[in-house]
């Protein structure tokens, strides 16, 4: 099973001067996060900065696992998806099994599970808000931002 990559023919040179964060969203309708990792037939891939976003490609798969999470041990449908998501920092899904999550994390992608379907526009807005504030250290590294000290990461928080 290989991914079909549906890409922009003439993408813009740059969105902004900031390095974008590449995120992937498990979707079947390309408008909503509405799929489990294994059963997703498509992943919408976006580049996101605090002030801009754009879809850069859609990864389409003909073969997916059942929504109930039952996998055929002979036919590996997870590795091709993980390979196709290379370069993404975040992966939004409704669910992801332990072995698949381990492969995703080993590939340097942080999976984020959501409890219910959400519009992709909302996920992008949430990601932009996180990038505009103080992103977690692993995202700062993905964005090429300078390291900060532990104290500066938590300077705005008060002791409870």
OpenMM code with the backbone's topology and positions (N, CA, C; nanometers):
from openmm import Vec3, app, unit

residues = "UNK UNK UNK UNK UNK UNK UNK UNK UNK UNK UNK UNK UNK UNK UNK UNK UNK UNK UNK UNK UNK UNK UNK UNK UNK UNK UNK UNK UNK UNK UNK UNK UNK UNK UNK UNK UNK UNK UNK UNK UNK UNK UNK UNK UNK UNK UNK UNK UNK UNK UNK UNK UNK UNK UNK UNK UNK UNK UNK UNK UNK UNK UNK UNK UNK UNK UNK UNK UNK UNK UNK UNK UNK UNK UNK UNK UNK UNK UNK UNK UNK UNK UNK UNK UNK UNK UNK UNK UNK UNK UNK UNK UNK UNK UNK UNK UNK UNK UNK UNK UNK UNK UNK UNK UNK UNK UNK UNK UNK UNK UNK UNK UNK UNK UNK UNK UNK UNK UNK UNK UNK UNK UNK UNK UNK UNK UNK UNK UNK UNK UNK UNK UNK UNK UNK UNK UNK UNK UNK UNK UNK UNK UNK UNK UNK UNK UNK UNK UNK UNK UNK UNK UNK UNK UNK UNK UNK UNK UNK UNK".split()
positions = [
    Vec3(0.0849, -0.1171, 0.0000),
    Vec3(0.0000, 0.0000, 0.0000),
    Vec3(0.0894, 0.1233, 0.0000),
    Vec3(0.0783, 0.2008, -0.1016),
    Vec3(0.1538, 0.3255, -0.1066),
    Vec3(0.0564, 0.4421, -0.1067),
    Vec3(0.1059, 0.5554, -0.0664),
    Vec3(0.0229, 0.6755, -0.0608),
    Vec3(0.0216, 0.7435, -0.1959),
    Vec3(-0.0943, 0.7903, -0.2338),
    Vec3(-0.1040, 0.8812, -0.3481),
    Vec3(-0.0937, 1.0201, -0.2900),
    Vec3(-0.0041, 1.1008, -0.3433),
    Vec3(0.0153, 1.2369, -0.2933),
    Vec3(-0.0534, 1.3340, -0.3873),
    Vec3(-0.1520, 1.4030, -0.3349),
    Vec3(-0.2228, 1.5047, -0.4101),
    Vec3(-0.1666, 1.6384, -0.3631),
    Vec3(-0.0798, 1.6971, -0.4444),
    Vec3(-0.0069, 1.8185, -0.4052),
    Vec3(-0.0506, 1.9377, -0.4880),
    Vec3(-0.0239, 2.0560, -0.4344),
    Vec3(-0.0450, 2.1780, -0.5105),
    Vec3(0.0540, 2.1809, -0.6262),
    Vec3(0.0092, 2.2149, -0.7433),
    Vec3(0.0980, 2.2180, -0.8598),
    Vec3(0.1955, 2.3341, -0.8507),
    Vec3(0.1464, 2.4501, -0.8133),
    Vec3(0.2313, 2.5673, -0.8030),
    Vec3(0.2163, 2.6278, -0.6642),
    Vec3(0.2811, 2.5687, -0.5637),
    Vec3(0.2673, 2.6243, -0.4285),
    Vec3(0.3353, 2.7599, -0.4193),
    Vec3(0.2878, 2.8380, -0.3237),
    Vec3(0.3491, 2.9679, -0.2981),
    Vec3(0.4924, 2.9461, -0.2527),
    Vec3(0.5780, 3.0406, -0.2786),
    Vec3(0.7172, 3.0291, -0.2369),
    Vec3(0.7280, 3.0195, -0.0855),
    Vec3(0.6723, 3.1172, -0.0155),
    Vec3(0.6723, 3.1159, 0.1305),
    Vec3(0.5432, 3.1793, 0.1794),
    Vec3(0.4978, 3.1341, 0.2959),
    Vec3(0.3786, 3.1938, 0.3558),
    Vec3(0.4159, 3.3204, 0.4299),
    Vec3(0.5162, 3.3070, 0.5151),
    Vec3(0.5648, 3.4188, 0.5952),
    Vec3(0.7142, 3.3969, 0.6140),
    Vec3(0.7752, 3.4820, 0.6906),
    Vec3(0.9181, 3.4650, 0.7164),
    Vec3(0.9430, 3.3586, 0.8238),
    Vec3(0.8375, 3.3146, 0.8919),
    Vec3(0.8526, 3.2145, 0.9971),
    Vec3(0.8558, 3.0736, 0.9393),
    Vec3(0.9259, 2.9851, 1.0092),
    Vec3(0.9279, 2.8449, 0.9693),
    Vec3(0.7928, 2.7831, 1.0029),
    Vec3(0.7225, 2.7235, 0.9049),
    Vec3(0.5925, 2.6647, 0.9349),
    Vec3(0.6067, 2.5289, 1.0040),
    Vec3(0.5061, 2.4955, 1.0818),
    Vec3(0.4953, 2.3651, 1.1452),
    Vec3(0.4079, 2.2796, 1.0539),
    Vec3(0.4537, 2.1618, 1.0216),
    Vec3(0.3784, 2.0738, 0.9331),
    Vec3(0.2938, 1.9797, 1.0186),
    Vec3(0.1623, 1.9808, 0.9949),
    Vec3(0.0713, 1.8958, 1.0704),
    Vec3(-0.0097, 1.8085, 0.9740),
    Vec3(-0.0523, 1.6924, 1.0227),
    Vec3(-0.1360, 1.6021, 0.9439),
    Vec3(-0.2634, 1.5743, 1.0224),
    Vec3(-0.3739, 1.5610, 0.9499),
    Vec3(-0.5035, 1.5395, 1.0123),
    Vec3(-0.5713, 1.4214, 0.9445),
    Vec3(-0.6107, 1.3206, 1.0250),
    Vec3(-0.6808, 1.2026, 0.9724),
    Vec3(-0.8236, 1.2439, 0.9380),
    Vec3(-0.8559, 1.2365, 0.8105),
    Vec3(-0.9859, 1.2846, 0.7644),
    Vec3(-1.0377, 1.1982, 0.6502),
    Vec3(-1.1673, 1.1836, 0.6452),
    Vec3(-1.2270, 1.1137, 0.5321),
    Vec3(-1.3012, 1.2105, 0.4408),
    Vec3(-1.3335, 1.3305, 0.4930),
    Vec3(-1.4055, 1.4278, 0.4111),
    Vec3(-1.3225, 1.5517, 0.3780),
    Vec3(-1.1990, 1.5573, 0.4264),
    Vec3(-1.1047, 1.6669, 0.4037),
    Vec3(-1.1489, 1.7999, 0.4637),
    Vec3(-1.2500, 1.7963, 0.5498),
    Vec3(-1.2962, 1.9160, 0.6175),
    Vec3(-1.2983, 1.8983, 0.7683),
    Vec3(-1.2972, 1.7703, 0.8134),
    Vec3(-1.3144, 1.7395, 0.9542),
    Vec3(-1.2154, 1.6328, 0.9976),
    Vec3(-1.1612, 1.6468, 1.1186),
    Vec3(-1.0884, 1.5365, 1.1808),
    Vec3(-1.1970, 1.4353, 1.2153),
    Vec3(-1.2014, 1.3237, 1.1438),
    Vec3(-1.3109, 1.2292, 1.1633),
    Vec3(-1.2691, 1.0831, 1.1471),
    Vec3(-1.1400, 1.0535, 1.1634),
    Vec3(-1.0954, 0.9170, 1.1397),
    Vec3(-0.9923, 0.8706, 1.2411),
    Vec3(-0.9923, 0.7421, 1.2635),
    Vec3(-0.8876, 0.6764, 1.3410),
    Vec3(-0.7657, 0.6649, 1.2501),
    Vec3(-0.6479, 0.6530, 1.3064),
    Vec3(-0.5258, 0.6452, 1.2264),
    Vec3(-0.5320, 0.5312, 1.1251),
    Vec3(-0.5581, 0.4108, 1.1716),
    Vec3(-0.5559, 0.2942, 1.0832),
    Vec3(-0.6636, 0.2947, 0.9778),
    Vec3(-0.7806, 0.3516, 1.0096),
    Vec3(-0.8916, 0.3485, 0.9148),
    Vec3(-0.8978, 0.4718, 0.8257),
    Vec3(-0.8125, 0.5697, 0.8490),
    Vec3(-0.8143, 0.6917, 0.7671),
    Vec3(-0.7736, 0.6599, 0.6236),
    Vec3(-0.8556, 0.7016, 0.5316),
    Vec3(-0.8215, 0.6853, 0.3901),
    Vec3(-0.7439, 0.8054, 0.3380),
    Vec3(-0.7537, 0.9181, 0.4094),
    Vec3(-0.6774, 1.0365, 0.3700),
    Vec3(-0.6258, 1.1105, 0.4927),
    Vec3(-0.5151, 1.1798, 0.4719),
    Vec3(-0.4567, 1.2694, 0.5707),
    Vec3(-0.4369, 1.4029, 0.5015),
    Vec3(-0.4958, 1.5076, 0.5578),
    Vec3(-0.4738, 1.6424, 0.5062),
    Vec3(-0.3493, 1.6969, 0.5742),
    Vec3(-0.2541, 1.7462, 0.4961),
    Vec3(-0.1280, 1.7973, 0.5495),
    Vec3(-0.1245, 1.9482, 0.5287),
    Vec3(-0.1009, 2.0187, 0.6395),
    Vec3(-0.0982, 2.1647, 0.6387),
    Vec3(0.0348, 2.2160, 0.6909),
    Vec3(0.0737, 2.3335, 0.6443),
    Vec3(0.1819, 2.4107, 0.7043),
    Vec3(0.1146, 2.5227, 0.7829),
    Vec3(0.1570, 2.5388, 0.9097),
    Vec3(0.0912, 2.6338, 0.9984),
    Vec3(0.1957, 2.7222, 1.0656),
    Vec3(0.1694, 2.8524, 1.0683),
    Vec3(0.2474, 2.9485, 1.1464),
    Vec3(0.1472, 3.0187, 1.2391),
    Vec3(0.1941, 3.1024, 1.3304),
    Vec3(0.0991, 3.1720, 1.4172),
    Vec3(-0.0015, 3.2596, 1.3423),
    Vec3(0.0332, 3.3027, 1.2210),
    Vec3(-0.0538, 3.3960, 1.1497),
    Vec3(-0.1078, 3.3449, 1.0163),
    Vec3(-0.0624, 3.2286, 0.9710),
    Vec3(-0.1057, 3.1797, 0.8403),
    Vec3(-0.1085, 3.0265, 0.8384),
    Vec3(-0.1812, 2.9731, 0.7412),
    Vec3(-0.1821, 2.8284, 0.7202),
    Vec3(-0.2177, 2.8014, 0.5747),
    Vec3(-0.1757, 2.6843, 0.5306),
    Vec3(-0.2137, 2.6431, 0.3954),
    Vec3(-0.2046, 2.4919, 0.3859),
    Vec3(-0.2953, 2.4349, 0.3073),
    Vec3(-0.2893, 2.2924, 0.2803),
    Vec3(-0.1790, 2.2716, 0.1775),
    Vec3(-0.0901, 2.1763, 0.2023),
    Vec3(0.0180, 2.1517, 0.1078),
    Vec3(-0.0012, 2.0216, 0.0311),
    Vec3(-0.0718, 1.9247, 0.0922),
    Vec3(-0.0994, 1.8020, 0.0198),
    Vec3(-0.2030, 1.7191, 0.0935),
    Vec3(-0.2587, 1.6238, 0.0201),
    Vec3(-0.3469, 1.5244, 0.0784),
    Vec3(-0.2861, 1.3889, 0.0458),
    Vec3(-0.2680, 1.3078, 0.1496),
    Vec3(-0.2166, 1.1725, 0.1312),
    Vec3(-0.3362, 1.0784, 0.1268),
    Vec3(-0.3507, 1.0052, 0.0186),
    Vec3(-0.4656, 0.9161, 0.0018),
    Vec3(-0.4197, 0.7708, -0.0014),
    Vec3(-0.4944, 0.6855, 0.0668),
    Vec3(-0.4645, 0.5429, 0.0745),
    Vec3(-0.5868, 0.4636, 0.0307),
    Vec3(-0.5647, 0.3635, -0.0555),
    Vec3(-0.6750, 0.2794, -0.1012),
    Vec3(-0.7124, 0.1738, 0.0010),
    Vec3(-0.6163, 0.1359, 0.0834),
    Vec3(-0.6346, 0.0254, 0.1755),
    Vec3(-0.6217, 0.0755, 0.3185),
    Vec3(-0.7237, 0.0568, 0.3980),
    Vec3(-0.7199, 0.1003, 0.5377),
    Vec3(-0.7763, -0.0105, 0.6249),
    Vec3(-0.7461, -0.0058, 0.7529),
    Vec3(-0.7998, -0.1049, 0.8456),
    Vec3(-0.9436, -0.0686, 0.8805),
    Vec3(-1.0141, -0.1637, 0.9383),
    Vec3(-1.1509, -0.1388, 0.9821),
    Vec3(-1.1507, -0.0386, 1.0963),
    Vec3(-1.2585, 0.0341, 1.1101),
    Vec3(-1.2700, 0.1342, 1.2160),
    Vec3(-1.2614, 0.0687, 1.3540),
    Vec3(-1.2898, -0.0631, 1.3630),
    Vec3(-1.2842, -0.1301, 1.4932),
    Vec3(-1.1410, -0.1591, 1.5367),
    Vec3(-1.0441, -0.1296, 1.4511),
    Vec3(-0.9040, -0.1431, 1.4883),
    Vec3(-0.8459, -0.2819, 1.4683),
    Vec3(-0.9186, -0.3728, 1.4053),
    Vec3(-0.8678, -0.5068, 1.3820),
    Vec3(-0.7694, -0.5035, 1.2656),
    Vec3(-0.6476, -0.5479, 1.2906),
    Vec3(-0.5418, -0.5418, 1.1907),
    Vec3(-0.5068, -0.6812, 1.1409),
    Vec3(-0.4749, -0.6909, 1.0159),
    Vec3(-0.4254, -0.8144, 0.9567),
    Vec3(-0.2756, -0.8189, 0.9839),
    Vec3(-0.2313, -0.9182, 1.0593),
    Vec3(-0.0906, -0.9263, 1.0976),
    Vec3(0.0020, -0.9481, 0.9787),
    Vec3(-0.0502, -1.0031, 0.8691),
    Vec3(0.0327, -1.0288, 0.7521),
    Vec3(0.0491, -0.9032, 0.6673),
    Vec3(-0.0546, -0.8235, 0.6588),
    Vec3(-0.0554, -0.7050, 0.5732),
    Vec3(-0.0321, -0.5801, 0.6584),
    Vec3(0.0893, -0.5259, 0.6552),
    Vec3(0.1237, -0.4071, 0.7339),
    Vec3(0.0707, -0.2827, 0.6636),
    Vec3(-0.0328, -0.2240, 0.7221),
    Vec3(-0.0923, -0.1036, 0.6650),
    Vec3(-0.0494, 0.0222, 0.7403),
    Vec3(0.0252, 0.0029, 0.8482),
    Vec3(0.0653, 0.1155, 0.9313),
    Vec3(0.1940, 0.1812, 0.8797),
    Vec3(0.2961, 0.1003, 0.8513),
    Vec3(0.4260, 0.1543, 0.8106),
    Vec3(0.4173, 0.2460, 0.6887),
    Vec3(0.3428, 0.2112, 0.5830),
    Vec3(0.3340, 0.3042, 0.4696),
    Vec3(0.2731, 0.4391, 0.5072),
    Vec3(0.1779, 0.4384, 0.6009),
    Vec3(0.1193, 0.5656, 0.6445),
    Vec3(0.2217, 0.6481, 0.7216),
    Vec3(0.2931, 0.5829, 0.8111),
    Vec3(0.3951, 0.6534, 0.8893),
    Vec3(0.5021, 0.7092, 0.7954),
    Vec3(0.5456, 0.6291, 0.6994),
    Vec3(0.6467, 0.6748, 0.6034),
    Vec3(0.5975, 0.7963, 0.5240),
    Vec3(0.4703, 0.7942, 0.4835),
    Vec3(0.4150, 0.9047, 0.4050),
    Vec3(0.4044, 1.0332, 0.4865),
    Vec3(0.3928, 1.0211, 0.6183),
    Vec3(0.3790, 1.1376, 0.7055),
    Vec3(0.5127, 1.1983, 0.7468),
    Vec3(0.6216, 1.1477, 0.6919),
    Vec3(0.7550, 1.1986, 0.7263),
    Vec3(0.7594, 1.3504, 0.7086),
    Vec3(0.8172, 1.4176, 0.8057),
    Vec3(0.8286, 1.5630, 0.8010),
    Vec3(0.7201, 1.6348, 0.8799),
    Vec3(0.6141, 1.5636, 0.9160),
    Vec3(0.5089, 1.6240, 0.9984),
    Vec3(0.5541, 1.6226, 1.1438),
    Vec3(0.5173, 1.7259, 1.2181),
    Vec3(0.5504, 1.7324, 1.3606),
    Vec3(0.4337, 1.6858, 1.4462),
    Vec3(0.3104, 1.7104, 1.4004),
    Vec3(0.1906, 1.6726, 1.4743),
    Vec3(0.0988, 1.5897, 1.3860),
    Vec3(0.0281, 1.4958, 1.4481),
    Vec3(-0.0698, 1.4129, 1.3792),
    Vec3(-0.1962, 1.4113, 1.4631),
    Vec3(-0.3053, 1.4665, 1.4113),
    Vec3(-0.4338, 1.4669, 1.4810),
    Vec3(-0.5156, 1.3470, 1.4355),
    Vec3(-0.5657, 1.2687, 1.5322),
    Vec3(-0.6452, 1.1488, 1.5039),
    Vec3(-0.7560, 1.1364, 1.6083),
    Vec3(-0.8593, 1.0570, 1.5763),
    Vec3(-0.9605, 1.0258, 1.6764),
    Vec3(-0.9114, 0.9152, 1.7686),
    Vec3(-0.8339, 0.8236, 1.7143),
    Vec3(-0.7779, 0.7146, 1.7943),
    Vec3(-0.6567, 0.6593, 1.7207),
    Vec3(-0.5689, 0.5958, 1.7986),
    Vec3(-0.4517, 0.5318, 1.7404),
    Vec3(-0.4098, 0.4208, 1.8365),
    Vec3(-0.3843, 0.3052, 1.7825),
    Vec3(-0.3437, 0.1926, 1.8651),
    Vec3(-0.2008, 0.2065, 1.9143),
    Vec3(-0.1675, 0.1280, 2.0159),
    Vec3(-0.0346, 0.1345, 2.0756),
    Vec3(0.0793, 0.1109, 1.9783),
    Vec3(0.0768, 0.0005, 1.8998),
    Vec3(0.1862, -0.0230, 1.8051),
    Vec3(0.1984, 0.0877, 1.7000),
    Vec3(0.0852, 0.1375, 1.6515),
    Vec3(0.0890, 0.2456, 1.5522),
    Vec3(0.1432, 0.3730, 1.6156),
    Vec3(0.0996, 0.4023, 1.7376),
    Vec3(0.1485, 0.5222, 1.8067),
    Vec3(0.2991, 0.5146, 1.8274),
    Vec3(0.3487, 0.3958, 1.8614),
    Vec3(0.4931, 0.3791, 1.8818),
    Vec3(0.5693, 0.4069, 1.7525),
    Vec3(0.5176, 0.3581, 1.6393),
    Vec3(0.5841, 0.3837, 1.5107),
    Vec3(0.5811, 0.5317, 1.4752),
    Vec3(0.4693, 0.5965, 1.5035),
    Vec3(0.4557, 0.7387, 1.4745),
    Vec3(0.5552, 0.8190, 1.5580),
    Vec3(0.5634, 0.7882, 1.6857),
    Vec3(0.6553, 0.8597, 1.7747),
    Vec3(0.8004, 0.8353, 1.7334),
    Vec3(0.8343, 0.7112, 1.6978),
    Vec3(0.9715, 0.6821, 1.6519),
    Vec3(1.0062, 0.7601, 1.5263),
    Vec3(0.9054, 0.7949, 1.4467),
    Vec3(0.9280, 0.8733, 1.3246),
    Vec3(0.9385, 1.0228, 1.3544),
    Vec3(0.9299, 1.0604, 1.4825),
    Vec3(0.9428, 1.2010, 1.5190),
    Vec3(0.8143, 1.2799, 1.5070),
    Vec3(0.7017, 1.2111, 1.5039),
    Vec3(0.5708, 1.2756, 1.4901),
    Vec3(0.4967, 1.2600, 1.6226),
    Vec3(0.4369, 1.3679, 1.6710),
    Vec3(0.3643, 1.3642, 1.7982),
    Vec3(0.2155, 1.3425, 1.7702),
    Vec3(0.1596, 1.2243, 1.8067),
    Vec3(0.0162, 1.2017, 1.7836),
    Vec3(-0.0686, 1.2727, 1.8889),
    Vec3(-0.1782, 1.3320, 1.8447),
    Vec3(-0.2722, 1.3985, 1.9335),
    Vec3(-0.4099, 1.3371, 1.9098),
    Vec3(-0.4633, 1.2696, 2.0127),
    Vec3(-0.5948, 1.2068, 2.0024),
    Vec3(-0.7020, 1.3048, 2.0481),
    Vec3(-0.8097, 1.3078, 1.9742),
    Vec3(-0.9259, 1.3886, 2.0106),
    Vec3(-1.0432, 1.2938, 2.0367),
    Vec3(-1.1344, 1.3345, 2.1230),
    Vec3(-1.2457, 1.2481, 2.1631),
    Vec3(-1.3590, 1.2453, 2.0614),
    Vec3(-1.3730, 1.3520, 1.9853),
    Vec3(-1.4849, 1.3631, 1.8915),
    Vec3(-1.4383, 1.4361, 1.7661),
    Vec3(-1.5113, 1.4182, 1.6563),
    Vec3(-1.4752, 1.4907, 1.5332),
    Vec3(-1.4738, 1.6419, 1.5557),
    Vec3(-1.3813, 1.7093, 1.4855),
    Vec3(-1.3684, 1.8547, 1.4927),
    Vec3(-1.3390, 1.9079, 1.3533),
    Vec3(-1.3867, 2.0284, 1.3224),
    Vec3(-1.3510, 2.0888, 1.1937),
    Vec3(-1.1991, 2.1135, 1.1863),
    Vec3(-1.1427, 2.0908, 1.0710),
    Vec3(-0.9991, 2.1137, 1.0515),
    Vec3(-0.9639, 2.2592, 1.0803),
    Vec3(-1.0524, 2.3514, 1.0445),
    Vec3(-1.0261, 2.4937, 1.0700),
    Vec3(-1.0056, 2.5199, 1.2190),
    Vec3(-1.0795, 2.4501, 1.3052),
    Vec3(-1.0626, 2.4675, 1.4497),
    Vec3(-0.9272, 2.4150, 1.4963),
    Vec3(-0.8843, 2.3012, 1.4417),
    Vec3(-0.7541, 2.2445, 1.4789),
    Vec3(-0.6412, 2.3382, 1.4374),
    Vec3(-0.6545, 2.3973, 1.3207),
    Vec3(-0.5528, 2.4914, 1.2739),
    Vec3(-0.5491, 2.6137, 1.3650),
    Vec3(-0.6655, 2.6654, 1.4031),
    Vec3(-0.6705, 2.7818, 1.4927),
    Vec3(-0.6070, 2.7480, 1.6280),
    Vec3(-0.6332, 2.6289, 1.6800),
    Vec3(-0.5742, 2.5876, 1.8074),
    Vec3(-0.4226, 2.5751, 1.7952),
    Vec3(-0.3763, 2.5208, 1.6839),
    Vec3(-0.2319, 2.5077, 1.6611),
    Vec3(-0.1679, 2.6453, 1.6507),
    Vec3(-0.2333, 2.7374, 1.5805),
    Vec3(-0.1805, 2.8734, 1.5685),
    Vec3(-0.1722, 2.9419, 1.7043),
    Vec3(-0.2726, 2.9226, 1.7885),
    Vec3(-0.2703, 2.9831, 1.9221),
    Vec3(-0.1540, 2.9261, 2.0034),
    Vec3(-0.1300, 2.7962, 1.9918),
    Vec3(-0.0189, 2.7338, 2.0638),
    Vec3(0.1146, 2.7886, 2.0131),
    Vec3(0.1280, 2.8041, 1.8821),
    Vec3(0.2521, 2.8557, 1.8244),
    Vec3(0.2744, 3.0019, 1.8613),
    Vec3(0.1667, 3.0760, 1.8781),
    Vec3(0.1772, 3.2176, 1.9119),
    Vec3(0.2181, 3.2370, 2.0578),
    Vec3(0.1919, 3.1383, 2.1406),
    Vec3(0.2313, 3.1451, 2.2815),
    Vec3(0.3694, 3.0841, 2.2997),
    Vec3(0.3786, 2.9935, 2.3935),
    Vec3(0.5046, 2.9240, 2.4208),
    Vec3(0.4863, 2.7767, 2.3856),
    Vec3(0.5258, 2.7367, 2.2659),
    Vec3(0.5086, 2.5971, 2.2270),
    Vec3(0.5945, 2.5055, 2.3145),
    Vec3(0.5546, 2.3796, 2.3272),
    Vec3(0.6359, 2.2852, 2.4035),
    Vec3(0.7744, 2.2688, 2.3403),
    Vec3(0.8715, 2.2247, 2.4192),
    Vec3(1.0098, 2.2136, 2.3691),
    Vec3(1.0246, 2.1324, 2.2402),
    Vec3(0.9512, 2.0220, 2.2263),
    Vec3(0.9676, 1.9409, 2.1047),
    Vec3(0.9220, 2.0165, 1.9807),
    Vec3(0.8238, 2.1055, 1.9945),
    Vec3(0.7803, 2.1851, 1.8796),
    Vec3(0.8780, 2.2978, 1.8507),
    Vec3(0.9343, 2.3574, 1.9552),
    Vec3(1.0368, 2.4607, 1.9321),
    Vec3(1.1530, 2.4006, 1.8542),
    Vec3(1.1890, 2.2778, 1.8887),
    Vec3(1.2982, 2.2107, 1.8169),
    Vec3(1.2593, 2.1884, 1.6705),
    Vec3(1.1359, 2.1424, 1.6462),
    Vec3(1.0891, 2.1193, 1.5091),
    Vec3(1.0863, 2.2478, 1.4282),
    Vec3(1.0611, 2.3600, 1.4956),
    Vec3(1.0547, 2.4898, 1.4280),
    Vec3(1.1904, 2.5575, 1.4164),
    Vec3(1.2917, 2.4992, 1.4810),
    Vec3(1.4249, 2.5584, 1.4768),
    Vec3(1.4377, 2.6805, 1.5650),
    Vec3(1.3517, 2.6924, 1.6657),
    Vec3(1.3599, 2.8051, 1.7589),
    Vec3(1.4647, 2.7754, 1.8645),
    Vec3(1.5254, 2.8804, 1.9193),
    Vec3(1.6298, 2.8586, 2.0207),
    Vec3(1.5745, 2.7915, 2.1459),
    Vec3(1.6634, 2.7161, 2.2103),
    Vec3(1.6269, 2.6515, 2.3363),
    Vec3(1.6124, 2.7572, 2.4436),
    Vec3(1.5236, 2.7297, 2.5365),
    Vec3(1.5088, 2.8168, 2.6519),
    Vec3(1.5325, 2.7326, 2.7761),
    Vec3(1.5522, 2.7973, 2.8856),
    Vec3(1.5738, 2.7252, 3.0103),
    Vec3(1.4424, 2.6800, 3.0708),
    Vec3(1.4506, 2.5860, 3.1622),
    Vec3(1.3339, 2.5338, 3.2308),
    Vec3(1.2563, 2.6456, 3.2982),
    Vec3(1.3266, 2.7356, 3.3629),
    Vec3(1.2611, 2.8443, 3.4359),
    Vec3(1.1823, 2.9356, 3.3420),
    Vec3(1.2368, 2.9642, 3.2243),
    Vec3(1.1661, 3.0528, 3.1331),
    Vec3(1.0435, 2.9848, 3.0708),
    Vec3(1.0461, 2.8505, 3.0608),
    Vec3(0.9300, 2.7784, 3.0094),
    Vec3(0.8102, 2.7943, 3.1032),
    Vec3(0.8377, 2.8062, 3.2313),
    Vec3(0.7312, 2.8095, 3.3307),
    Vec3(0.7243, 2.9412, 3.4070),
    Vec3(0.7827, 3.0452, 3.3522),
    Vec3(0.7882, 3.1747, 3.4208),
    Vec3(0.6494, 3.2341, 3.4455),
    Vec3(0.5554, 3.2082, 3.3562),
    Vec3(0.4225, 3.2653, 3.3704),
    Vec3(0.3312, 3.1872, 3.4627),
    Vec3(0.3742, 3.0700, 3.5091),
    Vec3(0.2900, 2.9867, 3.5948),
    Vec3(0.3234, 3.0139, 3.7408),
    Vec3(0.2221, 3.0093, 3.8239),
    Vec3(0.2445, 3.0276, 3.9675),
    Vec3(0.2302, 2.8938, 4.0385),
    Vec3(0.2945, 2.8816, 4.1531),
    Vec3(0.2864, 2.7578, 4.2301),
    Vec3(0.1480, 2.7452, 4.2908),
    Vec3(0.0990, 2.6266, 4.2915),
    Vec3(-0.0357, 2.5996, 4.3454),
    Vec3(-0.0281, 2.5598, 4.4901),
] * unit.nanometer
topology = app.Topology()
chain = topology.addChain("A")
for resn in residues:
    res = topology.addResidue(resn, chain)
    for name in ("N", "CA", "C"):
        topology.addAtom(name, app.Element.getBySymbol(name[0]), res)
